[in-house]
Amino acid sequence: MQVLDAGAVRQWADACVRSLDANREAIDRINVYPVPDGDTGTNLLQTMRSALDALLRAPAGTRDEAGTSFAALARGALAGARGNSGVILSQVLRGLAETVQGASTMTGGALRLALHRADVLATAAVSKPVAGTVLSVLHAAAEAAGDGPDDLEHVITSAAKAGADALADTPRQLAVLAKAGVVDAGGRGLLVLLDALAAVITGREEVTEVVPVLPRTPESLTTGREAGSAEFEYEVMYLLDGVTEDGVDHLRAALGGLGDCVSVVGDGVELWTVHVHCNDIGAAVEAGIGVGRPHRITVARFADQIAAQASRFVRDRAVVVLVSGQGAAELFRAEGAVVVDLAAAESLTPADLLAVLVSTRARQVTVLPGTSDLRPHLDEAVAQAVAAGQDVVVVPTASPVQVLAAIAVHDPSRRPGDDVVAMAEAAAATRRGELAVSDREGITWVGRVEQGDLLGLLDGEVVLIEPGPASADTVGDLACRLVDRMLGGGGELVTAVLGADAPADLPDLLEGHLRLSHPEVELTVYPGGQPGSIIFVGVE
């Protein structure tokens, strides 16, 4: 690549998440400084994942340039920063964002400047910088990027190579690392990010050689604890807004008197992340209250066993159903689906739909929308989820009855592709009908419609009209006529989903009618509760 555009930035962020996920346990195992809590890899992964989620959730118009894409990553990392390593990562991303602010692409020269800016911000984020940490690795990478031509490939490969050399030297700079026989965990995580960027730019999956490390021992943990936050038991973090620069300086000083590993860093606009190792949790939070508005407060106790961070995907498959009505929602939840009740949501944006897909934590997701109205928003959310490495397929289902047909044949034991095909075939084989009250005047294939008229629709087209206002008798009569028309082409099973406006006797009326006119047909009725709807009918 000659330049990094918005697409390449997204590709790099996704590669970072995947690579950190793959290397998380290895990085956690070598984490002995400043506190040997074995979570540096986990913290970097969660911070980068938060950055990627923020980018994918950003409106399409604000992530079509490299500058705005890096800015979204930086904001997401700052808001979701975990641990000291996560705070430093947020400042690295901020340095990249500030350098290309307002630019559509990043050149080699801009990347060189960005790494220098990241070096400055990351160093400033740490109250007492120590040689032999991630800061040393970042500084070496930034210095090497400053030599030679402005070619993008030269800049990143030089930076990655210098970062690897600096990482190998960290045990000679920090005694705790030498005693444990490891390199710095944060520096190792940074090298993963540099390698990922080099792979995106060059198109080659090159992993920089790193010196072998020894497994952690009880002695190394003790040494690390004494060298780091020996007298402090807790890590306190929170987000802070509504604070002035003077307030930030005052907060840093106050936290410095309470503990160590203090960092108060911002996004350059209004949001700040606060981090400190201390014993007095209340005092650390009160210090923030004194200068601004703390929120999203998290506390970790170093003595507690840190649970291993699960993979991004905790299950292989999930089915997501988008329907309206409490009855329909409960029906599909009983089938094991993740359900979004469209009636309960005031409005759904692509970001909302993306959040649903991501929250399943499933590697492969099948979406069954019970309406076609959300298709543009759903397409955008699916595209973003797929770009982030999740396999998402939308089965065309424009009615709750087609969703029922699809989920009835769902079999988790089948191969995902075969299961999707089976669901799609079942939905396509289900003719869908609906009774609805017209909300406006119009012209249809079967005549003029006035507002308030009762309509019978077949596969989305008006086929029957009954002048309004609708009554229980006219609803029952039109429902029977619609079912007869749908069965004209054959069918063995009629499925009805009752909306909130369905007359109470409509199920009995349909059952009696079918017993006389189509005794060979089976009728199944479900309460759907869709607001503003009368009945949905499916024929299989």
N, C-alpha and C positions, 0 to 999 in steps of 0.2 A: 504494500500500500504506500502511496505517496502522501496521503492525508488520512486522518481519522474523521469520518462523518458520523452522523447520529446512529446509523445502523451499526457501524463498527463499535461505537461506545456501548450499545446494548449487547452486542456480541461479546465484548470484553467482560462486561459486568456478569453476564450469564456464565462465561467461562470461569470467572473468579469464584462464583458460588459453587460450581461443580468441582473445581479443583480444591477449594478449601474443604468441601465436604469429603472428598477423597483423602485429603491429608490431615483432617481434623484430629483423629486419634493419635497419629504420629506426633503432631505438634503438641497436643495435650501432654503426651508422655515425657517430653523434654522440658516442660514448663517448671523451672525451679526459681525464677527470679521475676519480680521482687518477692512474690509469695508462691510457694510450690503447691498451688491449689489445682493444678492440672486442668486449666480451663482456657488457656490462651487460644488454642485452635477453635474451641467452641465459641468463644467470644468474637473472634474474627469472623467466623462463619455467620453467626447471627447478625452481626453488624452489617456485613456485606449483603446478606439476604434482605435486611431491612432497606438497604440502599437500592437494591434491584427492585424490590416491591414498590418503592416510592417512584422509581422511574417508570415501571409498567403501569402504575395507577395514574400517572400524570396525564392531563389532557393531551390529545394527539398534537394540537397546535403548539404545545410548549416542549415537545420532545423531538422536534424535527430538525434540530441543529445540535452540533457537538456541545456548544456552550450551555444551552438549556438542559441538555441531557446530563452533562457533568454536574450542573447545579442541582438537578433533581436527585442524583446519586448522593451528593454531599449532604443535602437536607435530610434525606432518608437515613444516611449513616449517623448523622448527629442525633436525630431523634431516637434511633434504635441502638445507639452505641452501648456495647457491653464491655465492662472492664476497662482497664487502662489501655489495653491494646486496641479496643474498639474506638476509644476516644482519639487515639493517635491516627487510626485509619480514617476517621471522619475528617481530620485535618489534612491528611494527604489528598483526599478527594476534594476538599475545599480548595487546596492549592491548584489542582487541575482545573477546577471550575472558574476560579478567579482569573486565571491566565487567559482562558479562551472565552471570557464573558462577551456575549454579543456576536461571537464568530460561528459560522456554520460548520467549519471544519478545524481540525488541529493539525498543524504542520510539524515537521521535525524540529524546527526552531522553537515553535510554541511548546512542544513537549519538553524541550530542554529547559525553558523558562519555568514551565509548570513544575518540574521536579525540584528546581531550586526553591520555588515558592512553597511547595509542599514541605521541603526540608526546614524552611524557616518557621512555618506554622506548627509543624509537629514538635520541633524543639521548644518553641514557646509554650506548647501545651503542657509540658512537664515542669513541675516546680523545681526539681533538682535533676537535670539531665546527667546520665551516667554513661560512660564509655563501655562498649561491649553489649549494647542493647540494640533494639530496632532502630534507634536514632543513628547509631553508627553505620548501620547498613544503608539506611536512607541517605545519609550524608555522602557516603562513598558513591552510591548510585548517581546522585545529583551532580557530584563533582566530575565523574567520568562522562556523564552526558554532555558536559560543557566543552569537551575536547572533540575536535574533528569537524567534519561537514555537518550540514543541517539535514542530511538525509534521514528520514524517519526510522528506517531499519537500523542505521548506524547508531542513532541516539539510543534506541531501546536495547539493542544487543550490548552496547557498551555499558549501559546502566545495569543491566542484569548481570553481566560478567563481573563488574566491580562490586555489585551487591553480594554476589556469591563469595568473592574473595574476602570481603569484609565480614561476612557471616562466619566463614571458617576461622577468622582471627578473633572472634568474640571470646572464646575460652581463655585466650592469652590476655584479654583486657579485664575480665571479670572472674575473680577467683572462684566464686560459687559455681560458675559454669565449668571451670576446669576440674574442680573436685568431683562434680557429677558426671563429667565426661560428655557434656552436651554443648551444642551451640545455643544461641538465644532463640527462644521459641517465637517471640514477636518478629525477630529478624527473619526467621524461617518462613513465617506467614507472609511477610512483605515480599520475599523472593518468589513465592507462589504467584502473587499478583503481577510481579514484573514478568515472570515467565509466561503467564497467561496473555499479557499485552504483547509480548514478543511473538507469541504464536499467532495471534490475530493479525499482526502487521506483516509477518513474514510468510504466514501460511504453513509454517513448519512446527510440529509439536516437539519443541526442544526443551528439555528439562535440565536446568543448570546443575552440574555436579555439586553435591554438598558432602562435606566430610562425614564419615560414619560417626554415629553417636552411641554411647553406652546406655543401657536401661537405667532408669532412676533406682536409687537404693535408699533405704531408710536414712543412711548417713547423709546422703545428698539432700534429702528433704529437710533434715535438721539444720544443715549449713545454710540452705536457702532461706529458711525461716528466720534465722538469726541475722542474715545479711539484709533481709527485706524488712517487712513490717513485724518485727519481733514482738513488740509490745502492744500491737493493735489487732483486735479480733474481728473487725467488721469492715466490709467494703460498702460504702454508701454512694448511691448515684441518684441523680434526679435531673429533670429538665427545668429550665428557669427562663422566664420571660418577664418583661416589664422592669428591666434593670438597666442602669446607666453604666458607663465605663468606670466612673468613680466607684460605683457600687460593686463592680466586678473586682476592682483592686482591693476593696475593703473585704469582700468575701474570701478572696485568696488568702489574705492575711489572717482572717479569722479561722479558716480551715487549717492553715499552716500551724496554728497554735493548738489544734485539736488532734492532728495526726500527720500522716505522710502520704506520698503519692498523690498530691493535690493537683488537680487540673480543673480549670474553668475555661472552657473554649466555646466559641460561638460560630454561627454560620455567616457572620459578616453583616447580618441584617438585624435580627431580633431574638433569635433563639439561642440558648446557651445550654451546654451539658456540664454538669458538676460531678466530680469524682474525688473521693477521699477514702483512705484507710484510717479508721479511728476506733475508739471504744465507746464514745458518747454519741449514739445515733441521734438522739433528740437535739443535741447541741448543733450537730452538723446540719440538720434540717432547719432548725431555728435560724441559723446563720443565713440561710437562703431566704427565709421569710423576711428577714430584716432588710433585704435589699431588693426583693422582687417577689414573683409568684412561682414557687416550686410546684411541680406536678410530675406524675409518673415516677414516684419514689420507689427505688428498689434497694434492698439490703441483703447482703450475703455474709454468712459467718464462715470464716476460713476453716474452722475446725470441723465443719460438717463435711461429709463425704459428698463431693460434687458428682451428681449423676451424669453419666455420659450423654452428650447431646445426640438425640435420635437423628437418623437420616431425615432429609427433607420429606421423603415419602415414607409413611409408616404402614401403608397397605397398597396392594397392587391395583385394586379397582374400586370405583364408586359410581353410582348412578345419581345424577342430579335432576330433579323434576321441578319445573316452573309451572305452578297452577294457582288458581284463585279459589278461595273458600276454605273455611276451617275443616269441613267434612272431607273435601278432596285431599287437603294436606295430611290429615290424619290417616286417610286411606293409603297414601303412598308411603308415609313414614312406616306404617305397619309392614310394608313390603321391603323395608330396609333402605329406602332411598333417602338422599339428602334433599329436603323439600324447601323451596322458597315460596311462601304464600304471597302471591302478587297483590292480593287484596289488602294484606297487612302492611305492605310497603307503599309509602306515599309515591315514590318514584324510584326507578332503578337506573343508575348510570352504568356505563361500561366498567367503571372502577368497582361498583357494588357487585356486579356479576363476577368480575375477576376475583374479588375477595371470597366469593362463595366457592369458586373453583379451587383456589389456593387452599382454603380452609379444609377441604376434604383430605388433604395430604395424601392423595392417591396418585399413583404413577399414571394410571389410565382412567379417564373420566368420560362417561357417556352422558350427554345432556338430552333430556326429553322435555322440550318446551310445549306446554299445553295451549300455546297461542302463537300466531305469527307476528304479532305486533312488536315483539322485542327483538326481531331478527337483526336489525342493524347494530344495536348495542351489544347483542350477544356475539355477533361476528367479531366485533372489535375486541371483546373480552377474551374470546377463544384464541384469537391471533396473538394476543399478548401472553396468554398462558402457554401457548405452544412455543413462542419465542423464548420463554423462560425454562423450557425443558419438560413441560408436562404434556402428555398425550391426551388431547381432548377431541371428542367427536360428537357432533350434533346430529341426532336422528330426527329427520323431518316428521314432526308431529304437531298438527295445528289445532288439536282438540283434546280434551281430557280423555275421551274414549279411545283415541289413538294411543295416548300414553298408557292407558290400561292394557291395551292389546300388546304393546311393546314390552311392558314390564312383566306381563304374564309369561312370556317366553324367555325372559332373562335367565341365564344359567351361568353363575360365576365359575363353574368348573370347565366351561368351554374356553377355547382360545379367545382372547379379546376381539380379534377381527371377526371370527365366526359368530360371536355373540352379538356384535353390532349389526352384522348382516341379518341375523335372525330377527332382531328387534325391528330393524328397518322394514323387512319383508312383512312382518305382522302388522306394523302400523300402516303400510301402504295397502294391505289387503282389507283394511277396515274403512268402510264408507262412513263418512261423518255427516250427521245432520244436526240441526239446531233450531229451536224456536226462540225468537227474539222480538222485542218491540222496537219498531223503527224510531230513531231519534231525530229524523229529518225527512224532508221531502226528497223524492228522487225518481228516476226512471230505471226500471229493471227489464229483463228479457220477458217477463210475464205481465208487465203493465206498470202503471204509475203507483207510487207509494206515497202515502201521506204520513206525517208525523203521528205516532201513536198506533199505526197499523200493526197487526200481528203478522210476522214473517216466518215462513218455513224455508230454511236454507239447506241445500244439499251440496256438500263439498265446496262450501263457500259461496255458492250462487243462490239467489232467491228463486225458488220454484213454486212457492205458494204464498198467497196474500189473503189475509182476512181483515176487512176494515175494522178499525178500532172504535171504541176502546175495548181492550181485551177483557173477557170474563172467564170464569172457570169453565163454562160450557164451550166457549169458542177455543180456548186453549186445548181442552181435551179432544175436541173434534179435529183441530188442525194437527195435533200430535199423532192421532191415529192415521190421518191421511198421509202425513209425512212418512210414518213407518211403513205403510202400505207401498208407498212409492219407492222407498229404499229397498224393500223386499222384492220388488218387481224383477230385479236382476238376480234373485236368489239370495240365500242366506240361511244360516242355521242358528245363529246367536244374535240376539239384540241386547245391547248394553245401554242403559240409561243412567245419566248422571244428573240429578236434580239440582237446579239452581235455587237461590233464595226465594225467587218469585214463583216457584212452582206451586200449583194448587195441591192441597193435602191429599185429595183423592185421585191425583193423576196416576200414580203407580197402579192402583186397583183398576182404573179405567183402561190403561194400556194392557194389563194382564188379561182382563175380560175380553177385550177386543181381539187380541192375538189368539186366545183360546178358541174363538169362533172362526176367525179368518185364516189363521196360520197355526194350526195346532201342533205342527212339527217343529216350530221355532221355540227356543228357550229364551226367556227374558230374565235379565239380571239388573237390579236397580240399586244404585248407590246414592246416598245423600252427599251432595257436593258443597252446597251452600254458597255458590258463586254469587256475589252481589250483582243485581241488575240482570240476572239470567233466569231463564225458565227451565230449559232442559237441553241437554246434549245427548244425541243418540248415535250409537255405533252399530253397524251391521257387519258381521263376519260370516 
